[in-house]
Amino acid sequence: MKKFSVKTIVAIGIGAALFFVLGRFVAIPSPVPNTSISVQYGLLAFLSVVYGPVAGALVGFIGHTLIDFSYGWGIWWSWVIASAVFGLLMGLSAKVLKMDEADMGKKGLIKFNLAQVVCHLICWFAVAPVLDVYMMGEPWDKLLAQGLMAGVANAVTTAIVGSLLCVAYAATKTKAGSLTKE
Amino acid sequence: MTNLFNYIDRPSPIHRLTGACKLVCLITWSLAAMTSFYTPLLCVLTVAALILFRVARLRLKDISFMVGIMLVYILMNNVLIFLFSPTHGTTLYGTQTVLFRIAGPYVVTAEQLFYHFNVILKNACTIPIVLLFVCTTNPSEFAASLNRIGVSYRVSYAVALALRYIPDIQREFRDISLAQQARGTEMSKKASLVSRLKAASSILIPLILSSMERIETISNAMELRGFGKGKKRTWYSGRRFSKLDLLAMAVCVGLMLLSLALTYFNGGRYYNPFV
């Protein structure tokens, strides 16, 4: 196994703790009764871009497992794995698309949002339902409907929260060539 | 901080098992329940799970809240399955025994009811075991147990860090949230959905940026203490396996193998009483 840097380990730990706190306590009431909007996927997308695919996958995996644990309603491995895959894919696409988290211009934000929509589609339309069909033997139509709700909600919150985070983070970083001669 | 993970400290044989052993049992048990649709096996697992609950001396009132959520979930799940595919059971079992018709495509068949019964059983035999694990395992033993069952200690340490910093981040979240509310941020139902999301971001941004600084501080501190230089590390709350641990693990691994064998020799995952 590849050795992680100490910073990646800490980022995974703190990231999972953040994912947990956001997922467990920051429930924004939505118009649909009994459902709340989960903002943690915006965070997960952002962390995967900054710290890479492995960190993203583990943050999603550990964070989601801890949320399921603390509710005590059983661990839904298919959805936990889908969260992990989302972190992994986001981290990979950040590398492929050469996103630079320290300099997120308009172009960077467009790339970020395209990537996150595609990753959400893959996770909630392909990964989660396929695993559910295999593990629980549930019918496709129902799973696709669930995936549609989850996927769209997550993509919308990621677009808002994730983009804001990227912009805010880029603003705290000093850009190359930012010094000017007077 | 309040008891986030519902750990209930009470003397019982299940509490005395090491965390690593319980983790192995949890994983193998869930796998056994997940792979199989063999109804008799699922019945046995459900009854066994309920007996283990008694052995662990858990009372219904300790977990009444979680059981409530669970029942609502199971009910909604079954309603959804029926709404979307009322003939799923027929396709699975290959026969159709109509009991009565409701309207249009909604026909109640014996196969569909049997399929629903299986889905409920599957939930009923896994969820109690997860509850049991959550209620009887001390969270500080998590990381040590992960390392014991073969997860690299760096990843285990990330889990330990997450558990350690959840209360801190929670406190910080509350502080920032109160500060922003004092400045007039509205997050309740009164505001529109978009402004609620924006309000959430005004809390998230300070929270996450300060956490990024925290990541720097902690990783520097760990690096200074030489974390990750050795091949192994020891754990304060790690324990050795006892005879009871080995027995419990053997039983759970046996159950998993049994479930796999049944799937294999039965020529399919579904126990079919209709043919």
Interface residues (C-beta under 8 A of the other chain):
Chain A: M1 K3 F4 V6 K7 I9 V10 A11 I12 G13 I14 A16 A17 L18 F20 V21 L22 F25 V26 I28 P29 S30 P31 I37 V39 G42 L43 F46 L58 I62 G63 L66 D68 F69 S70 Y71 G72 W73 G74 I75 W77 M135 M136 G137 E138 P139 W140 D141 K142 A145 Q146 T157 I160 V161 L164 L165 A168 Y169 T172
Chain B: L4 F5 N6 S30 M34 T35 F37 I63 M66 I69 M70 Y73 L80 I81 L83 F84 S85 H88 L92 N118 V119 K122 N123 T126 I127 V130 L131 V134 C135 S152 R154 V155 Y157 A158 V159 A160 L161 A162 L163 R164 Y165 I166 D168 I169 Q170 F173 M187 S188 K189 L193 R196 L197 K198 A200 S201 I203 L204 I205 L207 I208 L209 S211 M212 R214 I215 E216 I218 S219 M222 E223 F227 G228 R269 Y270
